[in-house]
Amino acid sequence: MTAPAPTAGRRMRAVKLAVLLAFVLLFLIPVYVLVVTSFKPLDEADASSAWSLPDNWSTSGWSAAWHDLRPGLENSVKIAVTGSVISALLGSLNGYVLSKWRFPGSDVVFTLFLFGMFIPYQAVMIPLAGLLTDMELSGTIRGLILAHVVYGIPICTLIFRNYYVTVPDELIEAARVDGAGMLRTYWSIMLPVSGPAFAVTLIWQFTSMWNDFLFAVFLGTPDSWPVTVTLNNLAGSGAVAVQYNQQMASALLASLPTVLVYLLLGRFFMRGLMAGALKG
């Protein structure tokens, strides 16, 4: 007996798989060049040999990159970790109040929160710099954290509000009957089920703060510059001989934390995003 011919569905799946593999390879090409070049000694790291493996594997580029980027990496960790946690907590409280403890004008307040998402950085940069100067926070890590937290509150509030809408109101009513107030209900009922929403906001805010350049270069100083500014200064240092191995290693070091965050929390990301999609 002859084997049955493949169905149209199987052929379509095979085509889709081939297309996806092609996109994966296309995406990995620059990653391959980054990794290979970062392990080359300086005399092998040039544009003409970007595709070839190193003849002599070396970590000199990584050592130089770590030495130059370490202050910026430390500042970025302080800004991104602290700012993302504060943003998530404030967004959680706002979303809880706007979804379960409604008050007169709550829809207007929520609309104003959403309006903040559409204000571009450039529109508030000068008044923000003046405000931080008046608060004696200009050029400090605390000032950068404050700027990111304030700018992140609208999107964090939206994510948590849409997530908390899916929590049954009967749980809140039962807590009220048992004598629990607003904060007790939040702590005992809402917070334990907020994992997916926290994962979404933490990933969103951490990535936004880690990759920020505009706030950092405009509001910061050399002592508070994060890794993005340090990496930019390293790439544009104007050296006679371009140290490709150090620059490639620096780019990998600067992007590694966000990759790790997505690997650790990525499985919660889509779950949290879709939690409020059917009700809100």
N, C-alpha and C positions, 0 to 999 in steps of 0.2 A: 504494500500500500504506500502511496505517496503521502508525504507529510502535507498537512493542510497549509494553504498559503496564508501568510501573515495578514491579519485583519487591518482595516484602515486605521483603527484605533491604535494598534501597536506601532504602525508606521508613523502616525502622528506623534506618539510619545517618543519614538526614537529621534524624530526630527527636533522636537523640543529639547530633548536631552543633549543632542549635538549642538544646538544653538546655545544652550546654557553653558556647556563646556567651553565653547568658543569665547563666550563673554568672560568666563572665569580665567581662561588663559590670557585674554586681553587685559584683564585687570591685574593679573599677577606679573605681567612683563615688567612694569616699572618697579614692583617690589623686588623682583629678581635682580634688577640692575642696582637697586639700593643696597641689598644685602651683599651681593658679590663685590661691589666697589668698596663697601665699608671695610672689608677684610683684606684689601690690597695695601701693600706698602705704597708710600707716596710716589715712588718712581714708576709704579705700574698703573696708578690711578689716573687715567686720562680718558678723554672722550673717545679716542680711537679704539680703545680696548674695553669699552664698557660691557660688551657681551661676553667676554672671555673670563674664565675662572682665573683666580690669581695663581701665579707660579709659586709664590711664597705667601702663605697665609699669615696675616699680621693683625694684631689688635691695637696697633698704634693709633689708628683713626678713632677707635672707640675710647681709648684713654684720653686723647686730646679733646674729643667731644664731651666726655664726662667732666673733664676739668673746666672747660669753658661754659658748659650749660648748667653745671650744678647749682649755682646761685639762682638762676632762672627757674630751674626745676623745683627747687625748694619753695620759691615764691608762688609758683603755680599750684603746688600742692596745698599750700596754706589758703590761697584764694579759692580754688575750685572745691576743695573738700568742705571747708567751713561755709562758703557761700551756698553750695548746693544743699547742705543739710539745713541751714537756716531758711532758705527759700522753700524747701519741701515742708518744713514744719509750719511756716506761715501760710503757705498755700493750702495745707491740710486744714488748718483752723478756719481759714476763710471759706473754703469749700464746704466744710461742715456746717457753719452758720448759715450760709446762703442756700443750702439744700435742705436742712432739717429744722432750723430755727428761724423760719421766715418772719420778717417784720415789715411794717409799712415802708414802702420804697425800696425793698430788697432787690427788685428787678432793675431799678434804676442804678443802684449801687453795682450790681453785677455787670450791667452794660458799661458803666464807667471803668470797671476793672478791665473789661475786654477792649475798651478804647485804648488803654495803655499799650496793648500789644502792637498797635499800628503806628506808634510814634517812633520815627527813626532816631537812631543814636545821634546823628548830626544835629537834629533839631534842638536837643537839650544839652549839648556838650558844653557850651559856654556858660549857661546858667548853672549847670551841674558843677562845673569847675569853681564857679564863684561860691556856691553853697558849701562845697567841701573846704574851700579856703576859710570861709567864715566859721566852719566847725573845727578848724585846725586839723583836718584829715587829708588835706591835699598832699599828694605824693606819697601816701602811706598805703600799706597793704589793707588796713582797715577801711580806708576810703574806697579802694577798689572793690572790696567785698560789699560795702554798703551800696555802691552803684549797681553792681550786678544783682544783688538781692532785690533792690527796689524795682529794677527793670524786669526781673524774673517773676515777680509776684503775679502779674496778670495771667501768664500762661500756666503757672502752677495752680492758681485758683481755678482756672477753667478745667484743668485735668481732674483735680480732686472733686470739684463740684459735680461734674458729669459722672464720676465714679460713685460718689456717695448717693446720688439720686437712685442708683440701682439697689441700695440697701433698703430692705423693707421698712416702711414707716412703723409697722407694728412693733419692731424692736425698740424704737425710740419711745413709743407710747408706753410700752411695758416698763422701760427704765424710769420714765416719769412717774408711773403709778407706784413703783417701788421706792420713790423718793429721791432718785438720782437727779442732780442738777445738770446744767449744761456741760461743765468740765468733766464731771464724773461719768456722764453718758459718753462723752467723747473718748475718755481714757479706757473705759471698760467695754464699750460696744464698737465704736468706729475704728479706733486705732488698731486693734488686733486684726481687722480684716482689710487694712489699707496697704498691705504689702505690694500688690501690683501697681497701685497708683504711686507709691513711693519710689518704686523701681523706675517708672517712667520719668518722674520729675527729677530724680537723682541723675539718671543718664542724660536727660535733656540739659539740665543746668550744669552738670559737670563738663559735658562736651562744650557747651556754649562758653563757659568761663575759661576752660583750658585753651580753647582756640581763639579767644579774644585777642585782638590786636589794637583796635581803635581806642577803647577805654584805657588800655595799658599805656600806650604811647602818648596819649593826650593828658591823662590824669596822673600818671605815674612818674617816678624818678628812677635813676639807675639802681637805687637800693631796693625798689619795689617792682622793677620790671619782671614780668613772667617770662616763661621760656619762649613764647612766640617772638617777643621783642629781641631777646638774646639771640635766637636763631636767625632772625632777620639781620641783626648787626654782624653776626658771624658770616652770613652769606654775602653781605655787602661790605666786607672789611677792606676790599681793595688791595689784597695781597698780590705781589708780583706773580707768584706761582699759586694757582688755585688748588687748594687741598681738597680734592674731590672725596678722598676717603673719609676725612673728618666731617665734611658737609653731609655726606650720605649717612654716616653713623649718627650725626646730630639729628637729622630728619627722622631717623628710626627711633631714637631716644625720645624725641618730642612727641611722637605719635603713639608710643607704646602704652602709656597710661589709659588713653581713651579706648584703645583696643581691648585692654584688660577689663575695663569697666563693662564694655559690651559683652565680653565673653562671660563675665560673672553674673550680670543682671539681664542679659539679652533675652533669656527665655521668659522673663516677666514683662518684657517691653510691649509686645503685641497684645498680650492678655490685658494689660492695663489700659492700653489705648482703646481697645474694643469694648471695654467693660461698660462704658456709657454710650455706646453707639446706638442701642435700641431704645433708650429711654433718656430723656434729658430736657 
